[in-house]
Amino acid sequence: MSNSIESLSTEMLESALNRLRSGALVAMPTETVYGLAGDASNDVAVAGIFALKQRPQINPLIVHVADAAMAQRYVGWNETAQHLSAAFWTGALTSSESGQSERRG
């Protein structure tokens, strides 16, 4: 199987999306390895990632976001974050922030 999103059928993508929306986890190819994806706003999905990976609760998870508005839902957002996002998005921007979330149960 190719690791290109273009090689996935509409049905495969819809299945993955439905699983994510339901709190399930999805394996997905990245540039170098397979990743484990879940909805960061879903406590069941987050707990599932920690459990499946046997990851200690003190090790934070990475949350990928599309834009500054989405990032603000998950982390403490301040003026510095706003300036950095305005200057460097869209593009590669990594920020390490303390988490807060609008998680649904």
VOVOSE-214874 format. One record per residue: residue number from 0; residue in one letter; x, y, z of N, C-alpha, C, CB in turn. Coordinates in Angstrom, 2 decimals, padded with zeros to 5 digits. Each point is the difference from the previous one (the first is absolute). Glycine has a CB too. Example, Ala and Ser with C-alpha at 12.3 -4.5 7.8 and 13.67 -1.06 7.14 Angstrom:
2
+-----+------+---------+---------+---------+---------+----------+---------+---------+---------+---------+---------+----------+---------+
| seq | type |  n.east | n.north |    n.up | ca.east | ca.north |   ca.up |  c.east | c.north |    c.up | cb.east | cb.north |   cb.up |
+-----+------+---------+---------+---------+---------+----------+---------+---------+---------+---------+---------+----------+---------+
|   0 |    a |  013.19 | -005.69 |  007.80 | -000.89 |   001.19 |  000.00 |  000.90 |  001.20 |  000.00 | -001.89 |  -001.17 |  001.25 |
|   1 |    s |  001.54 |  002.22 | -001.97 |  000.82 |   001.19 |  000.06 | -000.77 |  001.09 |  000.73 |  001.18 |  -000.63 | -002.15 |
+-----+------+---------+---------+---------+---------+----------+---------+---------+---------+---------+---------+----------+---------+
//
This chain:
105
+-----+------+---------+---------+---------+---------+----------+---------+---------+---------+---------+---------+----------+---------+
| seq | type |  n.east | n.north |    n.up | ca.east | ca.north |   ca.up |  c.east | c.north |    c.up | cb.east | cb.north |   cb.up |
+-----+------+---------+---------+---------+---------+----------+---------+---------+---------+---------+---------+----------+---------+
|   0 |    m |  000.84 | -001.19 |  000.00 | -000.84 |   001.19 |  000.00 |  000.88 |  001.24 |  000.00 | -001.83 |  -001.24 |  001.22 |
|   1 |    s |  001.52 |  002.17 | -002.04 |  000.73 |   001.25 | -000.08 | -000.29 |  000.85 |  001.24 | -000.07 |  -000.08 | -002.53 |
|   2 |    n |  001.05 |  000.89 |  002.94 | -000.24 |   000.87 |  001.15 | -000.44 |  001.39 | -000.43 |  001.70 |  -001.29 |  001.29 |
|   3 |    s | -002.29 |  001.40 | -002.44 | -000.48 |   001.27 | -000.51 | -001.50 |  000.10 |  000.19 |  001.86 |   000.06 | -001.68 |
|   4 |    i | -002.32 |  001.08 |  002.18 | -001.44 |   000.18 |  000.21 | -000.75 | -000.09 | -001.32 |  000.47 |   001.42 |  002.00 |
|   5 |    e |  000.19 | -001.07 | -003.09 | -000.66 |  -000.07 | -001.30 | -000.36 | -001.43 | -000.37 |  001.25 |   002.04 | -000.69 |
|   6 |    s | -000.57 | -003.03 |  001.29 | -000.27 |  -001.39 | -000.36 | -001.16 | -000.59 |  000.81 |  002.41 |  -000.25 | -000.59 |
|   7 |    l | -002.95 |  001.00 |  001.54 | -001.10 |  -000.50 |  000.81 | -001.34 |  000.28 | -000.67 |  001.38 |   000.35 |  002.07 |
|   8 |    s | -002.26 | -001.30 | -001.98 | -001.32 |   000.18 | -000.59 | -000.85 |  000.90 |  000.89 |  000.15 |  -002.27 | -001.10 |
|   9 |    t | -001.18 |  002.82 |  000.52 | -000.95 |   000.81 |  000.75 | -000.58 | -000.81 |  001.16 | -000.55 |   001.33 | -002.07 |
|  10 |    e |  000.26 | -002.59 |  001.81 | -000.57 |  -000.87 |  001.03 |  000.97 | -000.17 |  001.17 | -001.33 |  -001.20 | -001.77 |
|  11 |    m |  002.62 |  001.03 |  001.47 |  001.00 |  -000.16 |  001.06 |  000.10 |  001.26 |  000.84 |  001.27 |  -001.62 | -001.44 |
|  12 |    l | -001.26 |  002.77 |  000.77 |  000.09 |   001.26 |  000.74 | -001.24 |  000.24 |  000.84 |  001.44 |   000.93 | -001.81 |
|  13 |    e | -002.62 | -001.23 |  001.26 | -001.24 |   000.16 |  000.77 | -000.03 | -000.94 |  001.20 | -001.18 |   000.69 | -002.10 |
|  14 |    s |  001.67 | -001.90 |  001.93 |  000.05 |  -000.96 |  001.10 |  000.91 |  000.51 |  001.12 | -000.42 |  -001.88 | -001.63 |
|  15 |    a |  001.58 |  002.39 |  001.24 |  000.94 |   000.55 |  001.00 | -000.63 |  001.19 |  000.73 |  001.96 |  -000.77 | -001.40 |
|  16 |    l | -002.59 |  001.64 |  000.65 | -000.64 |   001.18 |  000.60 | -001.11 | -000.41 |  000.96 |  000.54 |   001.32 | -002.05 |
|  17 |    n | -001.36 | -002.29 |  001.67 | -001.07 |  -000.48 |  000.87 |  000.56 | -000.62 |  001.28 | -001.43 |  -000.39 | -002.02 |
|  18 |    r |  002.52 | -000.34 |  001.88 |  000.63 |  -000.60 |  001.18 |  000.52 |  001.09 |  000.93 |  000.63 |  -002.04 | -001.35 |
|  19 |    l |  000.04 |  003.04 |  000.79 |  000.51 |   001.09 |  000.83 | -001.13 |  000.73 |  000.71 |  001.95 |   000.26 | -001.57 |
|  20 |    r | -003.03 |  000.00 |  000.85 | -001.14 |   000.70 |  000.60 | -000.64 | -000.80 |  001.13 | -000.41 |   001.10 | -002.20 |
|  21 |    s |  000.51 | -002.41 |  002.14 | -000.60 |  -000.85 |  001.02 |  000.92 | -000.22 |  001.20 | -001.31 |  -001.12 | -001.80 |
|  22 |    g |  002.52 |  001.65 |  001.74 |  000.95 |  -000.17 |  001.11 |  000.97 | -001.14 | -000.21 | -001.72 |   000.91 |  001.47 |
|  23 |    a |  001.62 | -001.59 | -002.60 |  000.94 |  -001.09 | -000.30 |  001.32 |  000.58 | -000.50 | -001.92 |  -001.56 | -000.54 |
|  24 |    l |  002.92 |  000.70 |  000.48 |  001.32 |   000.41 | -000.48 |  000.21 | -000.52 | -001.41 |  000.90 |  -000.01 |  002.35 |
|  25 |    v | -000.03 |  000.69 | -003.10 |  000.29 |  -000.35 | -001.38 |  001.52 |  000.01 | -000.19 | -002.21 |   000.97 | -000.80 |
|  26 |    a |  002.74 | -002.02 |  000.18 |  001.41 |  -000.02 | -000.38 |  000.12 |  000.67 | -001.35 |  000.45 |  -002.13 |  001.30 |
|  27 |    m |  000.61 |  002.93 | -001.46 |  000.16 |   000.70 | -001.27 |  001.48 |  000.13 | -000.34 | -002.15 |   001.26 |  000.39 |
|  28 |    p |  002.46 | -001.29 | -001.66 |  001.40 |   000.15 | -000.40 |  000.44 |  001.46 |  000.12 | -000.24 |  -001.96 | -001.56 |
|  29 |    t |  001.50 |  002.13 |  001.94 |  000.63 |   001.32 | -000.01 |  001.21 | -000.10 | -000.91 | -000.81 |   000.59 |  002.36 |
|  30 |    e |  001.65 |  000.43 | -002.34 |  001.17 |  -000.01 | -000.89 |  000.94 | -001.15 |  000.31 | -000.19 |   002.45 | -000.19 |
|  31 |    t |  000.29 | -002.87 |  001.46 |  001.00 |  -001.00 |  000.37 | -000.56 | -001.23 |  000.69 |  001.57 |   001.85 |  000.20 |
|  32 |    v | -002.66 | -001.71 |  000.52 | -000.56 |  -001.11 |  000.77 | -001.53 |  000.06 | -000.08 |  002.01 |  -000.02 |  001.56 |
|  33 |    y | -002.65 | -000.91 | -000.91 | -001.45 |   000.09 |  000.14 | -000.30 |  000.74 |  001.29 | -000.36 |  -002.15 | -001.30 |
|  34 |    g | -000.65 |  003.01 |  001.25 | -000.42 |   000.75 |  001.16 | -001.33 | -000.52 |  000.51 |  001.23 |   002.00 | -000.82 |
|  35 |    l | -001.54 | -001.64 |  002.04 | -001.27 |  -000.37 |  000.61 | -000.78 |  001.29 |  000.21 |  000.99 |  -002.07 |  001.15 |
|  36 |    a | -002.17 |  002.15 | -001.73 | -000.79 |   001.23 |  000.06 | -001.26 | -000.22 |  000.82 |  000.90 |   000.70 | -002.23 |
|  37 |    g | -001.28 |  000.37 |  002.92 | -001.24 |   000.01 |  000.75 | -000.46 |  001.44 |  000.15 |  000.63 |  -002.11 |  001.24 |
|  38 |    d | -001.87 |  002.29 | -000.87 | -000.57 |   001.33 |  000.20 |  000.49 |  000.55 |  001.34 | -002.05 |  -000.59 | -001.38 |
|  39 |    a |  002.85 |  001.63 |  001.34 |  000.59 |   000.58 |  001.21 | -001.05 |  000.60 |  000.93 |  002.05 |   000.46 | -001.30 |
|  40 |    s | -003.26 | -000.24 |  000.81 | -001.05 |   000.56 |  000.84 | -000.87 | -001.10 |  000.63 |  000.00 |   002.04 | -001.45 |
|  41 |    n |  000.37 | -003.28 |  001.22 | -000.78 |  -001.12 |  000.51 |  000.83 | -000.75 |  001.05 | -001.25 |  -000.20 | -002.20 |
|  42 |    d |  000.80 |  000.24 |  003.47 |  000.74 |  -000.63 |  001.09 |  000.22 | -001.49 | -000.22 | -000.94 |   001.70 |  001.52 |
|  43 |    v | -000.03 | -002.38 | -002.11 |  000.13 |  -001.44 | -000.26 |  001.12 | -000.25 | -001.00 | -002.45 |  -000.33 |  000.48 |
|  44 |    a |  002.50 |  001.12 | -001.54 |  001.06 |  -000.15 | -001.01 |  001.38 |  000.29 |  000.59 | -001.65 |   000.63 | -001.78 |
|  45 |    v |  001.75 |  000.43 |  002.55 |  001.28 |   000.36 |  000.61 |  000.47 | -001.11 |  000.93 | -000.58 |   002.45 | -000.15 |
|  46 |    a | -000.33 | -002.95 |  001.00 |  000.35 |  -001.09 |  000.90 |  000.40 | -001.25 | -000.78 | -001.59 |   000.92 |  001.72 |
|  47 |    g |  000.92 | -001.15 | -002.85 |  000.33 |  -001.14 | -000.84 |  001.41 |  000.07 | -000.56 | -002.39 |  -000.17 | -000.57 |
|  48 |    i |  002.82 |  001.36 |  000.18 |  001.36 |   000.16 | -000.51 |  001.01 | -000.29 |  001.10 | -000.80 |   001.72 | -001.66 |
|  49 |    f |  000.59 | -001.16 |  002.85 |  000.91 |  -000.27 |  001.11 |  000.04 | -001.49 |  000.30 | -000.47 |   002.27 |  000.94 |
|  50 |    a | -000.68 | -002.92 | -000.90 | -000.05 |  -001.42 |  000.34 |  000.66 | -000.86 | -001.07 | -002.11 |   000.42 |  001.26 |
|  51 |    l |  001.76 | -000.19 | -002.53 |  000.53 |  -000.82 | -001.08 |  001.51 |  000.13 | -000.12 | -002.17 |   000.26 | -001.19 |
|  52 |    k |  002.66 |  000.95 |  001.37 |  001.45 |   000.23 | -000.12 |  000.73 | -000.26 |  001.32 | -000.47 |   001.68 | -001.78 |
|  53 |    q | -000.30 | -002.01 |  002.83 |  000.57 |  -000.16 |  001.34 |  000.85 |  001.22 |  000.35 | -000.01 |  -002.53 | -000.26 |
|  54 |    r | -000.54 |  003.68 | -000.02 |  000.68 |   001.27 |  000.18 | -000.29 |  000.53 |  001.40 | -000.14 |   000.50 | -002.47 |
|  55 |    p |  001.17 | -000.11 |  003.23 | -000.24 |   000.58 |  001.33 | -000.83 |  001.28 | -000.12 |  002.17 |  -000.99 |  000.84 |
|  56 |    q | -003.08 |  001.19 |  000.10 | -000.87 |   001.17 | -000.02 |  000.77 |  001.32 |  000.06 | -001.74 |  -001.39 |  001.09 |
|  57 |    i |  002.98 |  001.36 | -000.62 |  000.78 |   001.25 |  000.08 |  000.61 |  000.40 | -001.33 |  000.49 |  -000.54 |  002.37 |
|  58 |    n | -000.52 | -000.37 | -003.36 |  000.52 |   000.31 | -001.34 | -001.13 |  000.62 | -000.83 |  001.71 |  -001.89 |  000.13 |
|  59 |    p | -001.56 |  003.13 | -000.54 | -001.09 |   000.64 | -000.75 | -000.16 | -000.58 | -001.40 |  000.40 |   002.08 |  001.30 |
|  60 |    l | -001.58 | -001.91 | -001.84 | -000.27 |  -000.40 | -001.38 |  000.14 |  001.21 | -000.92 | -001.56 |  -001.83 |  000.78 |
|  61 |    i |  001.86 |  001.57 | -002.02 |  000.04 |   001.04 | -001.02 | -001.40 |  000.16 | -000.57 |  002.44 |  -000.49 | -000.55 |
|  62 |    v | -002.89 |  001.72 |  000.42 | -001.29 |   000.26 | -000.62 |  000.26 |  000.84 | -001.24 | -001.25 |  -000.10 |  002.24 |
|  63 |    h |  000.87 | -000.41 | -003.39 |  000.16 |   000.73 | -001.25 | -001.25 |  000.83 | -000.23 |  001.50 |  -001.81 | -000.96 |
|  64 |    v | -001.30 |  003.06 |  000.61 | -001.12 |   000.91 | -000.24 |  000.14 |  000.65 | -001.36 | -000.22 |   000.42 |  002.47 |
|  65 |    a | -000.90 |  000.03 | -003.02 | -000.02 |   000.58 | -001.33 |  000.36 |  001.48 | -000.01 | -001.71 |  -001.67 | -000.61 |
|  66 |    d |  001.38 |  002.37 |  001.70 |  000.20 |   001.44 |  000.01 | -000.03 |  000.52 |  001.44 | -001.03 |   000.20 | -002.30 |
|  67 |    a |  001.24 |  001.10 |  002.44 |  000.04 |   000.62 |  001.33 | -001.32 | -000.15 |  000.74 |  001.68 |   001.64 | -000.85 |
|  68 |    a | -002.78 | -001.52 |  000.15 | -001.31 |  -000.13 |  000.66 | -000.15 | -001.39 |  000.62 | -000.99 |   001.65 | -001.63 |
|  69 |    m |  001.43 | -002.65 |  000.94 | -000.09 |  -001.36 |  000.53 |  000.96 | -000.18 |  001.17 | -000.66 |  -000.86 | -002.27 |
|  70 |    a |  001.86 |  001.41 |  002.16 |  000.98 |  -000.10 |  001.08 | -000.52 |  000.61 |  001.29 |  001.83 |   000.07 | -001.69 |
|  71 |    q | -002.54 |  001.03 |  001.58 | -000.51 |   000.69 |  001.18 | -000.98 | -000.85 |  000.79 |  000.32 |   002.13 | -001.20 |
|  72 |    r | -000.92 | -003.12 |  000.57 | -000.93 |  -000.89 |  000.71 |  000.73 | -000.97 |  000.91 | -001.57 |   000.20 | -001.90 |
|  73 |    y |  002.88 | -000.41 |  001.67 |  000.72 |  -001.04 |  000.72 |  001.08 |  000.51 |  000.95 | -000.46 |  -001.42 | -001.91 |
|  74 |    v |  000.93 |  002.62 |  001.74 |  001.13 |   000.48 |  000.82 | -000.26 |  001.40 |  000.53 |  001.55 |  -001.42 | -001.34 |
|  75 |    g | -000.77 |  001.76 |  002.34 | -000.02 |   001.37 |  000.47 |  000.55 |  000.89 | -001.11 |  000.27 |  -000.72 |  002.43 |
|  76 |    w | -000.98 |  001.73 | -002.82 |  000.37 |   000.83 | -001.14 |  000.26 |  001.41 |  000.50 | -001.36 |  -001.41 | -001.60 |
|  77 |    n |  002.50 |  001.96 |  001.20 |  000.32 |   001.35 |  000.45 |  000.46 |  000.85 | -001.18 |  000.64 |  -000.88 |  002.27 |
|  78 |    e | -000.23 |  002.09 | -001.98 |  000.39 |   000.93 | -001.06 |  001.20 | -000.51 | -000.79 | -000.89 |   001.88 |  001.39 |
|  79 |    t |  001.84 | -002.51 | -000.71 |  001.17 |  -000.55 | -000.69 | -000.41 | -001.08 | -000.99 |  001.43 |   000.52 |  002.00 |
|  80 |    a | -002.31 | -001.42 | -001.55 | -000.49 |  -001.05 | -000.90 | -000.72 |  000.60 | -001.19 | -000.21 |  -001.56 |  001.95 |
|  81 |    q | -000.55 |  002.61 | -001.71 | -000.72 |   000.65 | -001.10 |  000.96 |  000.60 | -001.01 | -001.90 |   000.50 |  001.56 |
|  82 |    h |  002.96 |  000.17 | -001.08 |  000.99 |   000.59 | -000.91 |  000.74 | -001.07 | -000.80 |  000.26 |   001.92 |  001.59 |
|  83 |    l |  000.14 | -003.01 | -000.91 |  000.70 |  -001.08 | -000.70 | -000.88 | -000.66 | -001.06 |  001.36 |  -000.39 |  002.06 |
|  84 |    s | -002.62 |  000.15 | -001.70 | -000.88 |  -000.63 | -000.98 | -000.24 |  000.91 | -001.19 | -001.10 |  -001.29 |  001.84 |
|  85 |    a |  000.97 |  002.59 | -001.59 | -000.22 |   000.95 | -001.10 |  001.22 |  000.07 | -000.91 | -001.54 |   001.33 |  001.47 |
|  86 |    a |  002.73 | -001.44 | -000.88 |  001.24 |   000.12 | -000.79 |  000.34 | -001.28 | -000.76 |  000.80 |   001.64 |  001.67 |
|  87 |    f | -001.09 | -002.82 | -001.10 |  000.53 |  -001.23 | -000.58 | -001.03 | -000.97 | -000.55 |  001.82 |   000.28 |  001.55 |
|  88 |    w | -003.08 | -000.11 | -001.26 | -001.00 |  -000.88 | -000.60 | -000.51 |  000.63 | -001.27 | -000.66 |  -000.90 |  002.25 |
|  89 |    t |  000.44 |  000.29 | -003.32 |  000.05 |  -001.42 | -000.16 |  001.42 | -000.39 | -000.36 | -002.41 |  -000.09 | -000.72 |
|  90 |    g |  002.91 | -000.85 |  001.40 |  001.34 |  -000.49 | -000.16 |  000.33 | -000.84 |  001.22 |  000.69 |   001.99 | -001.41 |
|  91 |    a |  000.55 | -002.40 |  001.50 |  000.41 |  -000.83 |  001.12 |  000.13 |  000.85 |  001.25 |  001.20 |  -001.57 | -001.57 |
|  92 |    l | -002.03 |  001.30 |  002.53 |  000.05 |   000.70 |  001.29 | -000.24 | -001.02 |  001.08 | -000.81 |   002.18 | -001.01 |
|  93 |    t |  001.77 | -002.31 |  001.91 | -000.14 |  -000.89 |  001.15 | -000.02 |  000.85 |  001.24 |  001.16 |  -001.91 | -001.19 |
|  94 |    s | -002.11 |  001.65 |  002.03 | -000.13 |   000.73 |  001.25 | -000.25 | -000.98 |  001.12 | -000.89 |   002.03 | -001.20 |
|  95 |    s |  001.53 | -001.82 |  002.31 | -000.21 |  -000.85 |  001.17 | -000.77 |  000.82 |  001.02 |  002.13 |  -001.35 | -000.42 |
|  96 |    e | -003.36 |  000.98 |  000.65 | -000.89 |   000.75 |  000.88 | -000.59 | -000.91 |  001.04 | -000.52 |   001.60 | -001.84 |
|  97 |    s |  000.12 | -001.02 |  002.95 | -000.72 |  -000.80 |  001.00 | -001.40 | -000.25 | -000.53 |  001.37 |   000.96 |  001.93 |
|  98 |    g | -001.85 | -002.16 | -001.69 | -001.30 |  -000.38 | -000.56 | -001.18 |  000.42 |  000.84 |  001.14 |  -001.88 | -001.02 |
|  99 |    q | -002.15 |  002.23 |  000.33 | -001.34 |   000.15 |  000.54 | -000.86 | -000.46 | -001.15 |  000.52 |   001.96 |  001.64 |
| 100 |    s | -001.69 | -002.39 | -001.38 | -000.78 |  -000.48 | -001.13 | -001.47 |  000.26 |  000.19 |  001.70 |  -001.73 | -000.40 |
| 101 |    e | -002.38 |  001.59 | -000.69 | -001.44 |   000.05 |  000.04 | -000.50 | -001.41 | -000.24 | -000.08 |   002.41 | -000.83 |
| 102 |    r |  000.68 | -003.37 |  001.55 | -000.31 |  -001.41 | -000.22 | -001.45 | -000.32 |  000.25 |  002.31 |  -000.53 |  000.63 |
| 103 |    r | -002.78 | -000.36 | -001.46 | -001.32 |  -000.59 |  000.23 |  000.26 | -001.36 |  000.59 | -001.12 |   001.28 | -001.92 |
| 104 |    g |  000.28 | -001.77 |  002.74 |  000.22 |  -001.29 |  000.67 | -000.08 | -001.18 | -000.87 | -000.87 |   001.01 |  001.93 |
+-----+------+---------+---------+---------+---------+----------+---------+---------+---------+---------+---------+----------+---------+
//
